Amino acid sequence: MKQKIISWSELDALCLTLSQKIEEIKQAPLKDHEDCIVAIAKGGLVPARILARHLNINKIFSFGASSYEGTEKGDIQIYQKLPRISCNNIFIVDDISDTGDTFSTIDDHMRKYGSYMFQRYFTASVFVKEDTKRCPDFYVETVPKDTWVVFPFETP
């Protein structure tokens, strides 16, 4: 499998590009509601924090879901559900949409278990694999399915 190694400065630039795409659709917040970000842990935590800085969003929540053990894909395991959220727009962020299963799981979770108050929610990731089944609403770059993206927070 090929590797695409991303530096910290590249990640910041990619997240800036992603934030600019998101800014194009943002609406003025409803009264007493601000936008928030939901980071899909673990991979989405760092991109979510960088996006929050670029988008001036103060509220960040996390949703714990994992489907990888190293580089081996397995079933999605949810280990942390979302708390009650009341926001204008919710931006759900991950590092990459590989198969799309994680975003599909989030979609199901938002519909089935949501005690959430929001105007709209969107999905976003820095990268998507070319054969993903669930493309996020916003992303920056497509990578081949045989490429493993190595983020700077994954290297020693």
N, CA, C and O atoms as a GROMACS GRO file, in nm:
protein
  624
    1MET      N    1   0.084  -0.117   0.000
    1MET     CA    2   0.000   0.000   0.000
    1MET      C    3   0.090   0.125   0.000
    1MET      O    4   0.186   0.134   0.076
    2LYS      N    5   0.056   0.219  -0.086
    2LYS     CA    6   0.131   0.344  -0.092
    2LYS      C    7   0.099   0.430   0.030
    2LYS      O    8  -0.007   0.416   0.091
    3GLN      N    9   0.192   0.518   0.065
    3GLN     CA   10   0.168   0.611   0.176
    3GLN      C   11   0.174   0.754   0.125
    3GLN      O   12   0.252   0.788   0.036
    4LYS      N   13   0.090   0.837   0.184
    4LYS     CA   14   0.093   0.981   0.159
    4LYS      C   15   0.115   1.044   0.296
    4LYS      O   16   0.027   1.041   0.381
    5ILE      N   17   0.232   1.098   0.317
    5ILE     CA   18   0.270   1.154   0.447
    5ILE      C   19   0.239   1.303   0.450
    5ILE      O   20   0.283   1.378   0.363
    6ILE      N   21   0.164   1.344   0.551
    6ILE     CA   22   0.119   1.483   0.564
    6ILE      C   23   0.194   1.548   0.679
    6ILE      O   24   0.202   1.492   0.788
    7SER      N   25   0.249   1.666   0.655
    7SER     CA   26   0.318   1.742   0.760
    7SER      C   27   0.217   1.828   0.835
    7SER      O   28   0.103   1.844   0.792
    8TRP      N   29   0.261   1.885   0.947
    8TRP     CA   30   0.174   1.975   1.024
    8TRP      C   31   0.134   2.096   0.941
    8TRP      O   32   0.018   2.138   0.943
    9SER      N   33   0.229   2.153   0.868
    9SER     CA   34   0.196   2.272   0.788
    9SER      C   35   0.100   2.237   0.674
    9SER      O   36   0.012   2.316   0.640
   10GLU      N   37   0.116   2.119   0.614
   10GLU     CA   38   0.022   2.075   0.510
   10GLU      C   39  -0.118   2.054   0.568
   10GLU      O   40  -0.218   2.092   0.507
   11LEU      N   41  -0.124   1.994   0.687
   11LEU     CA   42  -0.254   1.971   0.750
   11LEU      C   43  -0.324   2.104   0.779
   11LEU      O   44  -0.444   2.117   0.756
   12ASP      N   45  -0.249   2.200   0.830
   12ASP     CA   46  -0.309   2.330   0.857
   12ASP      C   47  -0.360   2.396   0.729
   12ASP      O   48  -0.469   2.453   0.728
   13ALA      N   49  -0.282   2.388   0.622
   13ALA     CA   50  -0.325   2.447   0.493
   13ALA      C   51  -0.448   2.375   0.438
   13ALA      O   52  -0.539   2.439   0.386
   14LEU      N   53  -0.452   2.243   0.450
   14LEU     CA   54  -0.568   2.166   0.404
   14LEU      C   55  -0.692   2.202   0.485
   14LEU      O   56  -0.802   2.215   0.430
   15CYS      N   57  -0.676   2.218   0.617
   15CYS     CA   58  -0.789   2.256   0.702
   15CYS      C   59  -0.835   2.398   0.673
   15CYS      O   60  -0.954   2.428   0.683
   16LEU      N   61  -0.742   2.486   0.637
   16LEU     CA   62  -0.781   2.622   0.597
   16LEU      C   63  -0.867   2.616   0.471
   16LEU      O   64  -0.970   2.682   0.463
   17THR      N   65  -0.826   2.537   0.373
   17THR     CA   66  -0.904   2.519   0.250
   17THR      C   67  -1.042   2.462   0.282
   17THR      O   68  -1.143   2.507   0.227
   18LEU      N   69  -1.046   2.364   0.370
   18LEU     CA   70  -1.174   2.304   0.411
   18LEU      C   71  -1.262   2.408   0.479
   18LEU      O   72  -1.382   2.413   0.453
   19SER      N   73  -1.205   2.490   0.564
   19SER     CA   74  -1.284   2.594   0.632
   19SER      C   75  -1.338   2.696   0.533
   19SER      O   76  -1.449   2.747   0.552
   20GLN      N   77  -1.264   2.727   0.429
   20GLN     CA   78  -1.312   2.822   0.328
   20GLN      C   79  -1.432   2.765   0.252
   20GLN      O   80  -1.524   2.838   0.217
   21LYS      N   81  -1.430   2.635   0.227
   21LYS     CA   82  -1.545   2.572   0.162
   21LYS      C   83  -1.667   2.577   0.253
   21LYS      O   84  -1.778   2.603   0.207
   22ILE      N   85  -1.646   2.552   0.381
   22ILE     CA   86  -1.756   2.555   0.477
   22ILE      C   87  -1.811   2.696   0.493
   22ILE      O   88  -1.932   2.714   0.503
   23GLU      N   89  -1.725   2.795   0.496
   23GLU     CA   90  -1.767   2.935   0.512
   23GLU      C   91  -1.867   2.977   0.405
   23GLU      O   92  -1.953   3.062   0.429
   24GLU      N   93  -1.856   2.918   0.286
   24GLU     CA   94  -1.944   2.955   0.176
   24GLU      C   95  -2.091   2.924   0.205
   24GLU      O   96  -2.179   2.990   0.149
   25ILE      N   97  -2.120   2.828   0.291
   25ILE     CA   98  -2.259   2.790   0.316
   25ILE      C   99  -2.309   2.831   0.454
   25ILE      O  100  -2.429   2.822   0.482
   26LYS      N  101  -2.218   2.876   0.540
   26LYS     CA  102  -2.260   2.910   0.676
   26LYS      C  103  -2.364   3.021   0.673
   26LYS      O  104  -2.352   3.117   0.598
   27GLN      N  105  -2.465   3.005   0.757
   27GLN     CA  106  -2.568   3.106   0.771
   27GLN      C  107  -2.547   3.177   0.904
   27GLN      O  108  -2.477   3.128   0.992
   28ALA      N  109  -2.609   3.292   0.917
   28ALA     CA  110  -2.604   3.360   1.045
   28ALA      C  111  -2.669   3.270   1.150
   28ALA      O  112  -2.775   3.213   1.124
   29PRO      N  113  -2.607   3.257   1.266
   29PRO     CA  114  -2.664   3.170   1.369
   29PRO      C  115  -2.801   3.218   1.415
   29PRO      O  116  -2.831   3.337   1.415
   30LEU      N  117  -2.883   3.122   1.454
   30LEU     CA  118  -3.010   3.156   1.515
   30LEU      C  119  -2.983   3.222   1.649
   30LEU      O  120  -2.876   3.203   1.708
   31LYS      N  121  -3.077   3.298   1.697
   31LYS     CA  122  -3.059   3.366   1.824
   31LYS      C  123  -3.027   3.263   1.934
   31LYS      O  124  -3.093   3.160   1.944
   32ASP      N  125  -2.929   3.292   2.015
   32ASP     CA  126  -2.887   3.209   2.128
   32ASP      C  127  -2.830   3.074   2.087
   32ASP      O  128  -2.815   2.986   2.172
   33HIS      N  129  -2.799   3.054   1.961
   33HIS     CA  130  -2.737   2.930   1.917
   33HIS      C  131  -2.614   2.963   1.832
   33HIS      O  132  -2.620   3.048   1.744
   34GLU      N  133  -2.507   2.896   1.860
   34GLU     CA  134  -2.388   2.914   1.778
   34GLU      C  135  -2.359   2.783   1.706
   34GLU      O  136  -2.419   2.680   1.737
   35ASP      N  137  -2.268   2.787   1.611
   35ASP     CA  138  -2.227   2.666   1.541
   35ASP      C  139  -2.139   2.582   1.633
   35ASP      O  140  -2.079   2.634   1.728
   36CYS      N  141  -2.133   2.453   1.605
   36CYS     CA  142  -2.044   2.366   1.681
   36CYS      C  143  -1.984   2.260   1.589
   36CYS      O  144  -2.032   2.237   1.478
   37ILE      N  145  -1.880   2.198   1.640
   37ILE     CA  146  -1.811   2.092   1.568
   37ILE      C  147  -1.819   1.965   1.649
   37ILE      O  148  -1.803   1.967   1.772
   38VAL      N  149  -1.843   1.854   1.581
   38VAL     CA  150  -1.834   1.722   1.642
   38VAL      C  151  -1.715   1.652   1.577
   38VAL      O  152  -1.716   1.626   1.456
   39ALA      N  153  -1.615   1.622   1.657
   39ALA     CA  154  -1.496   1.552   1.608
   39ALA      C  155  -1.520   1.402   1.622
   39ALA      O  156  -1.563   1.355   1.727
   40ILE      N  157  -1.493   1.328   1.516
   40ILE     CA  158  -1.499   1.183   1.524
   40ILE      C  159  -1.363   1.137   1.577
   40ILE      O  160  -1.261   1.147   1.509
   41ALA      N  161  -1.365   1.086   1.698
   41ALA     CA  162  -1.241   1.042   1.763
   41ALA      C  163  -1.199   0.906   1.706
   41ALA      O  164  -1.284   0.820   1.680
   42LYS      N  165  -1.076   0.888   1.687
   42LYS     CA  166  -0.965   0.973   1.723
   42LYS      C  167  -0.918   1.060   1.606
   42LYS      O  168  -0.871   1.171   1.627
   43GLY      N  169  -0.931   1.009   1.485
   43GLY     CA  170  -0.872   1.077   1.369
   43GLY      C  171  -0.922   1.219   1.345
   43GLY      O  172  -0.846   1.302   1.295
   44GLY      N  173  -1.046   1.247   1.379
   44GLY     CA  174  -1.102   1.379   1.352
   44GLY      C  175  -1.073   1.483   1.458
   44GLY      O  176  -1.108   1.600   1.440
   45LEU      N  177  -1.010   1.444   1.570
   45LEU     CA  178  -0.988   1.539   1.679
   45LEU      C  179  -0.899   1.657   1.639
   45LEU      O  180  -0.935   1.772   1.664
   46VAL      N  181  -0.786   1.629   1.579
   46VAL     CA  182  -0.693   1.737   1.544
   46VAL      C  183  -0.748   1.822   1.429
   46VAL      O  184  -0.746   1.945   1.440
   47PRO      N  185  -0.796   1.762   1.319
   47PRO     CA  186  -0.857   1.848   1.216
   47PRO      C  187  -0.973   1.931   1.269
   47PRO      O  188  -0.991   2.045   1.227
   48ALA      N  189  -1.052   1.876   1.360
   48ALA     CA  190  -1.165   1.951   1.416
   48ALA      C  191  -1.116   2.073   1.493
   48ALA      O  192  -1.175   2.181   1.483
   49ARG      N  193  -1.009   2.056   1.569
   49ARG     CA  194  -0.955   2.169   1.646
   49ARG      C  195  -0.900   2.277   1.553
   49ARG      O  196  -0.919   2.396   1.577
   50ILE      N  197  -0.833   2.236   1.448
   50ILE     CA  198  -0.780   2.333   1.352
   50ILE      C  199  -0.894   2.405   1.281
   50ILE      O  200  -0.888   2.527   1.262
   51LEU      N  201  -0.997   2.330   1.241
   51LEU     CA  202  -1.114   2.392   1.177
   51LEU      C  203  -1.184   2.491   1.271
   51LEU      O  204  -1.226   2.598   1.229
   52ALA      N  205  -1.194   2.454   1.398
   52ALA     CA  206  -1.258   2.543   1.495
   52ALA      C  207  -1.186   2.678   1.500
   52ALA      O  208  -1.249   2.783   1.510
   53ARG      N  209  -1.054   2.673   1.494
   53ARG     CA  210  -0.976   2.798   1.493
   53ARG      C  211  -1.005   2.879   1.367
   53ARG      O  212  -1.029   2.999   1.375
   54HIS      N  213  -1.004   2.813   1.251
   54HIS     CA  214  -1.027   2.885   1.125
   54HIS      C  215  -1.170   2.938   1.112
   54HIS      O  216  -1.193   3.040   1.049
   55LEU      N  217  -1.266   2.867   1.172
   55LEU     CA  218  -1.407   2.905   1.160
   55LEU      C  219  -1.459   2.985   1.280
   55LEU      O  220  -1.575   3.024   1.283
   56ASN      N  221  -1.372   3.009   1.377
   56ASN     CA  222  -1.411   3.080   1.500
   56ASN      C  223  -1.529   3.011   1.569
   56ASN      O  224  -1.626   3.076   1.608
   57ILE      N  225  -1.519   2.881   1.582
   57ILE     CA  226  -1.622   2.802   1.651
   57ILE      C  227  -1.566   2.763   1.788
   57ILE      O  228  -1.455   2.711   1.798
   58ASN      N  229  -1.643   2.788   1.892
   58ASN     CA  230  -1.597   2.762   2.028
   58ASN      C  231  -1.638   2.628   2.085
   58ASN      O  232  -1.569   2.574   2.172
   59LYS      N  233  -1.748   2.572   2.038
   59LYS     CA  234  -1.798   2.446   2.094
   59LYS      C  235  -1.751   2.328   2.010
   59LYS      O  236  -1.780   2.319   1.891
   60ILE      N  237  -1.678   2.237   2.076
   60ILE     CA  238  -1.634   2.114   2.011
   60ILE      C  239  -1.678   1.996   2.097
   60ILE      O  240  -1.651   1.993   2.217
   61PHE      N  241  -1.744   1.900   2.035
   61PHE     CA  242  -1.786   1.777   2.102
   61PHE      C  243  -1.716   1.661   2.032
   61PHE      O  244  -1.657   1.679   1.925
   62SER      N  245  -1.721   1.544   2.091
   62SER     CA  246  -1.661   1.429   2.023
   62SER      C  247  -1.757   1.311   2.021
   62SER      O  248  -1.843   1.294   2.108
   63PHE      N  249  -1.740   1.230   1.918
   63PHE     CA  250  -1.815   1.106   1.898
   63PHE      C  251  -1.710   0.999   1.879
   63PHE      O  252  -1.630   1.007   1.786
   64GLY      N  253  -1.709   0.899   1.965
   64GLY     CA  254  -1.606   0.796   1.958
   64GLY      C  255  -1.648   0.677   1.875
   64GLY      O  256  -1.738   0.602   1.913
   65ALA      N  257  -1.584   0.661   1.761
   65ALA     CA  258  -1.612   0.548   1.672
   65ALA      C  259  -1.482   0.501   1.611
   65ALA      O  260  -1.399   0.582   1.569
   66SER      N  261  -1.464   0.373   1.606
   66SER     CA  262  -1.341   0.319   1.550
   66SER      C  263  -1.372   0.194   1.468
   66SER      O  264  -1.454   0.111   1.506
   67SER      N  265  -1.303   0.183   1.355
   67SER     CA  266  -1.319   0.063   1.272
   67SER      C  267  -1.184   0.006   1.230
   67SER      O  268  -1.179  -0.089   1.153
   68TYR      N  269  -1.076   0.064   1.279
   68TYR     CA  270  -0.944   0.017   1.241
   68TYR      C  271  -0.865  -0.030   1.362
   68TYR      O  272  -0.872   0.029   1.470
   69GLU      N  273  -0.791  -0.137   1.342
   69GLU     CA  274  -0.691  -0.184   1.436
   69GLU      C  275  -0.562  -0.178   1.357
   69GLU      O  276  -0.531  -0.268   1.279
   70GLY      N  277  -0.484  -0.070   1.380
   70GLY     CA  278  -0.368  -0.046   1.294
   70GLY      C  279  -0.417  -0.009   1.156
   70GLY      O  280  -0.489   0.090   1.139
   71THR      N  281  -0.377  -0.087   1.055
   71THR     CA  282  -0.424  -0.062   0.918
   71THR      C  283  -0.530  -0.163   0.875
   71THR      O  284  -0.570  -0.165   0.759
   72GLU      N  285  -0.577  -0.246   0.969
   72GLU     CA  286  -0.678  -0.346   0.937
   72GLU      C  287  -0.818  -0.294   0.968
   72GLU      O  288  -0.845  -0.250   1.079
   73LYS      N  289  -0.908  -0.300   0.869
   73LYS     CA  290  -1.045  -0.252   0.883
   73LYS      C  291  -1.131  -0.361   0.944
   73LYS      O  292  -1.124  -0.478   0.907
   74GLY      N  293  -1.214  -0.319   1.040
   74GLY     CA  294  -1.310  -0.411   1.102
   74GLY      C  295  -1.446  -0.345   1.110
   74GLY      O  296  -1.472  -0.247   1.040
   75ASP      N  297  -1.534  -0.398   1.194
   75ASP     CA  298  -1.665  -0.338   1.216
   75ASP      C  299  -1.651  -0.211   1.298
   75ASP      O  300  -1.559  -0.197   1.379
   76ILE      N  301  -1.743  -0.119   1.277
   76ILE     CA  302  -1.740   0.006   1.353
   76ILE      C  303  -1.787  -0.020   1.496
   76ILE      O  304  -1.892  -0.080   1.519
   77GLN      N  305  -1.708   0.026   1.589
   77GLN     CA  306  -1.741   0.017   1.731
   77GLN      C  307  -1.762   0.160   1.783
   77GLN      O  308  -1.673   0.244   1.773
   78ILE      N  309  -1.879   0.185   1.839
   78ILE     CA  310  -1.906   0.316   1.900
   78ILE      C  311  -1.872   0.305   2.048
   78ILE      O  312  -1.930   0.223   2.119
   79TYR      N  313  -1.779   0.387   2.094
   79TYR     CA  314  -1.741   0.381   2.234
   79TYR      C  315  -1.772   0.511   2.309
   79TYR      O  316  -1.752   0.520   2.430
   80GLN      N  317  -1.821   0.612   2.237
   80GLN     CA  318  -1.864   0.736   2.302
   80GLN      C  319  -1.973   0.800   2.217
   80GLN      O  320  -1.948   0.840   2.103
   81LYS      N  321  -2.093   0.809   2.273
   81LYS     CA  322  -2.204   0.871   2.202
   81LYS      C  323  -2.200   1.022   2.223
   81LYS      O  324  -2.130   1.073   2.310
   82LEU      N  325  -2.277   1.090   2.140
   82LEU     CA  326  -2.285   1.236   2.153
   82LEU      C  327  -2.369   1.275   2.274
   82LEU      O  328  -2.469   1.211   2.305
   83PRO      N  329  -2.328   1.382   2.343
   83PRO     CA  330  -2.414   1.437   2.447
   83PRO      C  331  -2.527   1.517   2.382
   83PRO      O  332  -2.530   1.530   2.259
   84ARG      N  333  -2.617   1.569   2.460
   84ARG     CA  334  -2.723   1.655   2.408
   84ARG      C  335  -2.656   1.782   2.354
   84ARG      O  336  -2.577   1.846   2.422
   85ILE      N  337  -2.689   1.816   2.229
   85ILE     CA  338  -2.627   1.930   2.162
   85ILE      C  339  -2.734   2.026   2.116
   85ILE      O  340  -2.836   1.985   2.060
   86SER      N  341  -2.710   2.153   2.139
   86SER     CA  342  -2.799   2.257   2.088
   86SER      C  343  -2.712   2.360   2.017
   86SER      O  344  -2.648   2.444   2.080
   87CYS      N  345  -2.712   2.352   1.885
   87CYS     CA  346  -2.628   2.440   1.803
   87CYS      C  347  -2.705   2.483   1.680
   87CYS      O  348  -2.808   2.426   1.645
   88ASN      N  349  -2.654   2.585   1.614
   88ASN     CA  350  -2.713   2.629   1.488
   88ASN      C  351  -2.680   2.527   1.379
   88ASN      O  352  -2.767   2.452   1.335
   89ASN      N  353  -2.556   2.524   1.337
   89ASN     CA  354  -2.506   2.426   1.241
   89ASN      C  355  -2.408   2.334   1.313
   89ASN      O  356  -2.326   2.381   1.392
   90ILE      N  357  -2.418   2.206   1.286
   90ILE     CA  358  -2.322   2.110   1.340
   90ILE      C  359  -2.235   2.063   1.225
   90ILE      O  360  -2.285   2.019   1.122
   91PHE      N  361  -2.104   2.072   1.245
   91PHE     CA  362  -2.008   2.024   1.145
   91PHE      C  363  -1.940   1.901   1.203
   91PHE      O  364  -1.865   1.910   1.301
   92ILE      N  365  -1.965   1.785   1.142
   92ILE     CA  366  -1.910   1.659   1.189
   92ILE      C  367  -1.782   1.633   1.110
   92ILE      O  368  -1.784   1.624   0.988
   93VAL      N  369  -1.670   1.621   1.182
   93VAL     CA  370  -1.538   1.622   1.119
   93VAL      C  371  -1.461   1.494   1.145
   93VAL      O  372  -1.454   1.446   1.259
   94ASP      N  373  -1.403   1.440   1.038
   94ASP     CA  374  -1.311   1.327   1.048
   94ASP      C  375  -1.189   1.358   0.964
   94ASP      O  376  -1.190   1.452   0.883
   95ASP      N  377  -1.084   1.280   0.981
   95ASP     CA  378  -0.962   1.304   0.904
   95ASP      C  379  -0.978   1.257   0.760
   95ASP      O  380  -0.932   1.323   0.666
   96ILE      N  381  -1.044   1.140   0.742
   96ILE     CA  382  -1.059   1.084   0.608
   96ILE      C  383  -1.187   1.002   0.601
   96ILE      O  384  -1.226   0.937   0.698
   97SER      N  385  -1.252   1.006   0.487
   97SER     CA  386  -1.364   0.916   0.461
   97SER      C  387  -1.310   0.804   0.375
   97SER      O  388  -1.296   0.818   0.253
   98ASP      N  389  -1.279   0.693   0.440
   98ASP     CA  390  -1.219   0.580   0.372
   98ASP      C  391  -1.328   0.500   0.300
   98ASP      O  392  -1.341   0.509   0.178
   99THR      N  393  -1.406   0.424   0.374
   99THR     CA  394  -1.516   0.350   0.313
   99THR      C  395  -1.646   0.430   0.318
   99THR      O  396  -1.739   0.405   0.241
  100GLY      N  397  -1.652   0.527   0.410
  100GLY     CA  398  -1.773   0.605   0.431
  100GLY      C  399  -1.860   0.549   0.542
  100GLY      O  400  -1.962   0.608   0.577
  101ASP      N  401  -1.820   0.435   0.599
  101ASP     CA  402  -1.900   0.370   0.703
  101ASP      C  403  -1.916   0.456   0.828
  101ASP      O  404  -2.022   0.456   0.890
  102THR      N  405  -1.812   0.529   0.865
  102THR     CA  406  -1.821   0.611   0.986
  102THR      C  407  -1.922   0.722   0.969
  102THR      O  408  -2.004   0.745   1.058
  103PHE      N  409  -1.919   0.792   0.857
  103PHE     CA  410  -2.017   0.898   0.833
  103PHE      C  411  -2.158   0.840   0.823
  103PHE      O  412  -2.253   0.904   0.869
  104SER      N  413  -2.174   0.723   0.763
  104SER     CA  414  -2.306   0.659   0.757
  104SER      C  415  -2.356   0.624   0.896
  104SER      O  416  -2.474   0.639   0.926
  105THR      N  417  -2.265   0.578   0.983
  105THR     CA  418  -2.301   0.548   1.122
  105THR      C  419  -2.346   0.674   1.195
  105THR      O  420  -2.443   0.672   1.270
  106ILE      N  421  -2.276   0.784   1.171
  106ILE     CA  422  -2.313   0.913   1.232
  106ILE      C  423  -2.451   0.955   1.182
  106ILE      O  424  -2.535   1.000   1.261
  107ASP      N  425  -2.475   0.942   1.052
  107ASP     CA  426  -2.606   0.976   0.996
  107ASP      C  427  -2.717   0.899   1.069
  107ASP      O  428  -2.817   0.957   1.110
  108ASP      N  429  -2.697   0.768   1.084
  108ASP     CA  430  -2.795   0.685   1.153
  108ASP      C  431  -2.813   0.730   1.297
  108ASP      O  432  -2.925   0.740   1.348
  109HIS      N  433  -2.702   0.758   1.363
  109HIS     CA  434  -2.705   0.800   1.503
  109HIS      C  435  -2.783   0.931   1.520
  109HIS      O  436  -2.862   0.945   1.612
  110MET      N  437  -2.760   1.026   1.430
  110MET     CA  438  -2.828   1.156   1.438
  110MET      C  439  -2.979   1.138   1.419
  110MET      O  440  -3.058   1.205   1.484
  111ARG      N  441  -3.018   1.046   1.331
  111ARG     CA  442  -3.161   1.023   1.306
  111ARG      C  443  -3.227   0.944   1.418
  111ARG      O  444  -3.336   0.979   1.463
  112LYS      N  445  -3.162   0.838   1.464
  112LYS     CA  446  -3.224   0.746   1.560
  112LYS      C  447  -3.219   0.792   1.705
  112LYS      O  448  -3.316   0.780   1.778
  113TYR      N  449  -3.105   0.844   1.744
  113TYR     CA  450  -3.083   0.868   1.886
  113TYR      C  451  -3.075   1.015   1.922
  113TYR      O  452  -3.047   1.051   2.036
  114GLY      N  453  -3.100   1.099   1.825
  114GLY     CA  454  -3.078   1.241   1.846
  114GLY      C  455  -3.175   1.307   1.941
  114GLY      O  456  -3.296   1.309   1.918
  115SER      N  457  -3.121   1.360   2.047
  115SER     CA  458  -3.194   1.457   2.128
  115SER      C  459  -3.117   1.588   2.106
  115SER      O  460  -3.078   1.657   2.200
  116TYR      N  461  -3.098   1.618   1.979
  116TYR     CA  462  -3.016   1.730   1.939
  116TYR      C  463  -3.104   1.839   1.880
  116TYR      O  464  -3.203   1.811   1.813
  117MET      N  465  -3.067   1.961   1.906
  117MET     CA  466  -3.138   2.074   1.847
  117MET      C  467  -3.039   2.146   1.756
  117MET      O  468  -2.939   2.199   1.802
  118PHE      N  469  -3.069   2.147   1.628
  118PHE     CA  470  -2.981   2.213   1.533
  118PHE      C  471  -3.060   2.251   1.410
  118PHE      O  472  -3.164   2.193   1.380
  119GLN      N  473  -3.008   2.351   1.340
  119GLN     CA  474  -3.072   2.392   1.215
  119GLN      C  475  -3.033   2.295   1.103
  119GLN      O  476  -3.119   2.244   1.031
  120ARG      N  477  -2.902   2.270   1.090
  120ARG     CA  478  -2.852   2.180   0.986
  120ARG      C  479  -2.726   2.111   1.038
  120ARG      O  480  -2.659   2.162   1.128
  121TYR      N  481  -2.695   1.995   0.981
  121TYR     CA  482  -2.564   1.937   1.010
  121TYR      C  483  -2.498   1.894   0.880
  121TYR      O  484  -2.564   1.856   0.783
  122PHE      N  485  -2.367   1.903   0.882
  122PHE     CA  486  -2.286   1.873   0.764
  122PHE      C  487  -2.170   1.783   0.806
  122PHE      O  488  -2.128   1.785   0.921
  123THR      N  489  -2.120   1.706   0.711
  123THR     CA  490  -2.002   1.623   0.734
  123THR      C  491  -1.885   1.682   0.657
  123THR      O  492  -1.901   1.740   0.550
  124ALA      N  493  -1.766   1.665   0.715
  124ALA     CA  494  -1.645   1.720   0.652
  124ALA      C  495  -1.526   1.632   0.687
  124ALA      O  496  -1.514   1.581   0.798
  125SER      N  497  -1.438   1.614   0.590
  125SER     CA  498  -1.310   1.547   0.615
  125SER      C  499  -1.204   1.609   0.526
  125SER      O  500  -1.233   1.669   0.422
  126VAL      N  501  -1.083   1.593   0.568
  126VAL     CA  502  -0.971   1.647   0.491
  126VAL      C  503  -0.957   1.569   0.360
  126VAL      O  504  -0.941   1.628   0.253
  127PHE      N  505  -0.962   1.436   0.370
  127PHE     CA  506  -0.944   1.350   0.253
  127PHE      C  507  -1.064   1.257   0.236
  127PHE      O  508  -1.135   1.227   0.332
  128VAL      N  509  -1.085   1.212   0.114
  128VAL     CA  510  -1.177   1.101   0.085
  128VAL      C  511  -1.102   1.002  -0.005
  128VAL      O  512  -1.022   1.041  -0.090
  129LYS      N  513  -1.132   0.876   0.016
  129LYS     CA  514  -1.081   0.774  -0.075
  129LYS      C  515  -1.170   0.774  -0.198
  129LYS      O  516  -1.290   0.801  -0.188
  130GLU      N  517  -1.114   0.745  -0.313
  130GLU     CA  518  -1.187   0.757  -0.439
  130GLU      C  519  -1.308   0.664  -0.448
  130GLU      O  520  -1.398   0.688  -0.530
  131ASP      N  521  -1.313   0.559  -0.368
  131ASP     CA  522  -1.426   0.466  -0.374
  131ASP      C  523  -1.514   0.469  -0.249
  131ASP      O  524  -1.586   0.373  -0.222
  132THR      N  525  -1.507   0.578  -0.173
  132THR     CA  526  -1.589   0.586  -0.052
  132THR      C  527  -1.736   0.576  -0.086
  132THR      O  528  -1.781   0.626  -0.189
  133LYS      N  529  -1.812   0.510   0.001
  133LYS     CA  530  -1.957   0.494  -0.020
  133LYS      C  531  -2.035   0.614   0.030
  133LYS      O  532  -2.147   0.638  -0.014
  134ARG      N  533  -1.978   0.690   0.123
  134ARG     CA  534  -2.047   0.806   0.180
  134ARG      C  535  -1.950   0.923   0.176
  134ARG      O  536  -1.867   0.940   0.265
  135CYS      N  537  -1.964   1.002   0.071
  135CYS     CA  538  -1.878   1.119   0.056
  135CYS      C  539  -1.927   1.229   0.150
  135CYS      O  540  -2.047   1.256   0.154
  136PRO      N  541  -1.838   1.291   0.225
  136PRO     CA  542  -1.882   1.399   0.313
  136PRO      C  543  -1.928   1.520   0.233
  136PRO      O  544  -1.897   1.533   0.114
  137ASP      N  545  -2.002   1.608   0.298
  137ASP     CA  546  -2.049   1.729   0.232
  137ASP      C  547  -1.933   1.818   0.189
  137ASP      O  548  -1.941   1.885   0.086
  138PHE      N  549  -1.827   1.817   0.268
  138PHE     CA  550  -1.709   1.899   0.239
  138PHE      C  551  -1.584   1.814   0.254
  138PHE      O  552  -1.570   1.738   0.350
  139TYR      N  553  -1.493   1.827   0.160
  139TYR     CA  554  -1.362   1.764   0.169
  139TYR      C  555  -1.267   1.841   0.080
  139TYR      O  556  -1.309   1.924  -0.001
  140VAL      N  557  -1.138   1.813   0.096
  140VAL     CA  558  -1.037   1.888   0.021
  140VAL      C  559  -0.978   1.806  -0.092
  140VAL      O  560  -0.969   1.853  -0.205
  141GLU      N  561  -0.939   1.684  -0.062
  141GLU     CA  562  -0.862   1.608  -0.160
  141GLU      C  563  -0.906   1.462  -0.166
  141GLU      O  564  -0.938   1.401  -0.064
  142THR      N  565  -0.907   1.407  -0.287
  142THR     CA  566  -0.936   1.264  -0.307
  142THR      C  567  -0.804   1.190  -0.323
  142THR      O  568  -0.714   1.235  -0.393
  143VAL      N  569  -0.796   1.075  -0.257
  143VAL     CA  570  -0.675   0.992  -0.270
  143VAL      C  571  -0.716   0.854  -0.323
  143VAL      O  572  -0.829   0.810  -0.302
  144PRO      N  573  -0.623   0.786  -0.393
  144PRO     CA  574  -0.654   0.652  -0.444
  144PRO      C  575  -0.684   0.555  -0.329
  144PRO      O  576  -0.636   0.573  -0.217
  145LYS      N  577  -0.763   0.454  -0.359
  145LYS     CA  578  -0.803   0.359  -0.254
  145LYS      C  579  -0.686   0.278  -0.200
  145LYS      O  580  -0.695   0.224  -0.090
  146ASP      N  581  -0.577   0.268  -0.275
  146ASP     CA  582  -0.461   0.192  -0.227
  146ASP      C  583  -0.357   0.280  -0.156
  146ASP      O  584  -0.241   0.242  -0.143
  147THR      N  585  -0.400   0.398  -0.111
  147THR     CA  586  -0.309   0.491  -0.043
  147THR      C  587  -0.347   0.503   0.104
  147THR      O  588  -0.464   0.524   0.137
  148TRP      N  589  -0.248   0.491   0.191
  148TRP     CA  590  -0.268   0.511   0.334
  148TRP      C  591  -0.216   0.651   0.367
  148TRP      O  592  -0.097   0.679   0.350
  149VAL      N  593  -0.305   0.738   0.414
  149VAL     CA  594  -0.265   0.873   0.450
  149VAL      C  595  -0.211   0.871   0.592
  149VAL      O  596  -0.279   0.826   0.684
  150VAL      N  597  -0.089   0.921   0.609
  150VAL     CA  598  -0.024   0.927   0.740
  150VAL      C  599  -0.027   1.071   0.786
  150VAL      O  600   0.040   1.157   0.728
  151PHE      N  601  -0.103   1.097   0.892
  151PHE     CA  602  -0.116   1.233   0.945
  151PHE      C  603  -0.004   1.261   1.044
  151PHE      O  604   0.052   1.168   1.103
  152PRO      N  605   0.029   1.388   1.064
  152PRO     CA  606   0.142   1.419   1.154
  152PRO      C  607   0.118   1.376   1.298
  152PRO      O  608   0.214   1.352   1.372
  153PHE      N  609  -0.007   1.365   1.340
  153PHE     CA  610  -0.036   1.321   1.477
  153PHE      C  611  -0.027   1.170   1.492
  153PHE      O  612  -0.044   1.117   1.602
  154GLU      N  613   0.000   1.100   1.382
  154GLU     CA  614   0.016   0.954   1.387
  154GLU      C  615   0.161   0.910   1.387
  154GLU      O  616   0.190   0.791   1.400
  155THR      N  617   0.251   1.003   1.373
  155THR     CA  618   0.394   0.968   1.367
  155THR      C  619   0.460   1.002   1.500
  155THR      O  620   0.422   1.098   1.567
  156PRO      N  621   0.562   0.923   1.537
  156PRO     CA  622   0.631   0.948   1.665
  156PRO      C  623   0.712   1.076   1.662
  156PRO      O  624   0.776   1.110   1.762
   0.00000   0.00000   0.00000
